[in-house]
Amino acid sequence: MTISAYQANIACKQLSTISDNNEQFSFSFEKSRGLTLNNVTTQTVVLLTMLLAKNSLNIKIFLNDALGMGGSRKSFLKKAGISQSTYYRSKKKMFYDLQQEFPDQKMNNEIEYRALLQHITFFFFGNEQFPLKESSKQVHDMLNFLILNWQLKPTYAEKRQLSYFLVIQLLRIKNKQMILGSEDDLLTRPSNSYFARTKDYLSKNLGLTEEQAYHEALFFNAYIMTYNASPLTKQPLFKRKNE
């Protein structure tokens, strides 16, 4: 990755600031000597990555654009102190980087986009509470429904992954109005009470029409099945097995 000396200096100063506020790090920066790192382990690098992500303007722009986090575009720009052109330059650069990192993810349909969003948000925020205070109760209630309805017994890690799946689904629907349609269906229609209850729950709690809830429920159930957590037989239900 090519960066300018100006960008490198900003990154080094940010590392030094994080070090001042965290006893686990020992970074120092002097313009003449550069960045000095002491006692760095693999765990240190992982934790540092998470801290940098939380402070990253690029990540904040990405979450605002994709999930509406941080408020409206106008309020986000004002709070961040950046121009609209800076916002769109960052967004364009991030999409280019993502396409280079995940060449098989074309991001040309809603399901691929949601999967990528879950992957990124869970990678950066999976070890702590996702920054979603205003919808935490709704996510908690949806997670409890999912576990009870499907009679799941997820591990702690699996439960966190499921919660991030729900966060992405919830925010894409509520803030971006990106609702799945028939072209996104991964399953043939299941004829069972699990699916019927899921559809009714999503319709009632997310304000969806019956048709919208139907397609979202298929995606909801397909996700559970890919994690080998479903009591249903997989193969007869999947429409696009290769994908």
Secondary structure, DSSP 8 states (H G I E B T S, - for coil): ----HHHHHHHHHHHHHHHHT-TT--EEEETTTEEEE-S--HHHHHHHHHHHHHT-HHHHHHHHHHH-TTSSHHHHHHHHT--HHHHHHHHHHHHHHHHHH-TT----SHHHHHHHHHHHHHHHHTTS--S-GGGHHHHHHHHHHHHHHTT----HHHHHHHHHHHHHHHHHHHTS-----GGG--B----SHHHHHHHHHHHHHHT--HHHHHHHHHHHHHHHHHTT--SS-STTTBS-S--
